[in-house]
């Protein structure tokens, strides 16, 4: 019951702040939760919703990255981005900064995924921070992996001073 209350509160906040991503994602998760509870209560074995939820939890970030990567590659497929755009990127400071930022984000994300898998208890606070950022500061929900990577870096720095 607590999970329903938690999800409904998130849904209400998303609705009040007109954040479609939070609203749609929360509705999707509530529906999964309802299906899970119904299948568990009636011992329904037609579709293993528990396995689906587990796979979604384990692979959801990777699936999200896949979708984002596809969206980024579409302009190459449509011809909107060509080789000369890439070559021109190396000619400007902004190009070098964006390349460096891409490298940094990918490294932070890798460390973040590792931190999330080794210390799952921080997931709750990362989710809270992401929801606050998305709903109140108009951010996007791509933040948990990067946030966990930043957390990893901060924890490493703090551990240097407080061993």
N, C-alpha and C positions, 0 to 999 in steps of 0.2 A: 504493500500500500504506500509505503514511503516513497518508492521510486515513482509512482504515479503522481503523487503530490509534487515531488521535485520537478518532474517533467512538465506538469501543468503550470507550475510557477514560471518555468523557463518559457513555455508557450505564451503565457500571459505577458511577460516582459517583452518578448519578441513581437507580439501583436500590438501592444501599446506603443512600442518604438518603431512600428512599421518595418520590421526587419524580416523580409521574406525568407532569407536563407535559414535563419533560426526557426521561424515558424514551420517551414516545410520539413526541415530536418527533424524537428521535435515531433511533428505529426507522424512522420515516417517511423520514428522510434517508438512512439506510443502505440501505433498500429502493430509493429513487431512485438511489442510487449503484450498487447492484448492477444495476438495470435499464439504467442508462447504460453501465456497463462491458460488459454482455452485448450490448447493441445496437451498441456500438462494435466489439467483438471480432468479431461475426458480420455486421457491416455491415447490421443489421436496420433497414429503412426503413418498417416498418408504422406505427410511432408515433415521432415525432421527440422522444425523451426529452430530448435536449440542449436543444431549443427550450423544452420544458416547464420544465426546471430553470432555464434562463436567465430565462424569464418569471416563475417563482416567486421567483427572486433579486431581480429588478427590481421586482416588484409585490407581493411577499409582505407587506411592511409595510402597504401600502395595503389589501390584502385583510384583514389583521388588524384594522386600524382600522375597516374597514367592519363586520366581525363585532362588534367591541366597540360600535360606534355602534348597530347593530341591537339588541344586548342592552340598551343604555341606553334606547333608545326603546320597548322592549316594555312597560314599566310605563305609559307614556302610552297605548299602544294598549289595554291591559287596563283602564284606568281607575284604576289604583293611584295615579297621579300626575295631578293636575289643575292648572288655572290657579291656584287659591288656594294650592297648594304653592309655585309660582313667586313669587307676590306676597308670601307670607309669608317667603320667603327674603330679600327685600329689607328686612325689618323686624328682622332679627337680625344681630349681629356675625358669627356663624358663617356665615350666608348670604352676607354680603359677602366673607368670607375664602374661602369655597368658589368663589364667582364669580371672585375675583381669582386663586385657584389654578388654576382651569380656563383662564383667559386666559393665565397665565404658562406653564403646561404646553404649551398649544397653540403659543405663540411659541417656547418652547425646542425643542419637537419639530420645528418648521419649520426652525430653525437647525441642529438636529441632522441632519436629512435632508440638508440642503445640505452640511454638513461631511462626512457619510458619502460623498456622491457626489463631493466634491472631493478627499478624502483617504481613499481606501478602505483604506489600510494601518492605520488606527486601528480598523477593524472587528474585527480579531483580539483586540485588548486589550479592546474593549467587550464582545465575546462572552465572553471569559474573566471579566471582572468580573460580567457578568450571570449566568453559570453559577455563580460563587462565591456571588453574592447569592441566587440561587434555591435552590441546593442546600444551602448551609450556613447561610444566614440566613433561610430560608423566605420569600424575596421572590417576586415574580412576574416573568415574562419580558417584561413590557411596558417594561422599562427601557432597552433599547439606544438607542431614539430620544431619549428624555428625557436619558439619560446623554450622548449625543453633543451635545445642546443645552447641557447644563451644561458639557461640555468646551469647546464653542465659547465660552461666556461666560468661562470661566477662561482660555482662550487669549487672548481679547481683553484681559482685565485684565492678564495677564502681559506681553502685548506693549506695554502702556502703560509698564511699568517697564523692560523690556529690549528696546529697539528696536535 
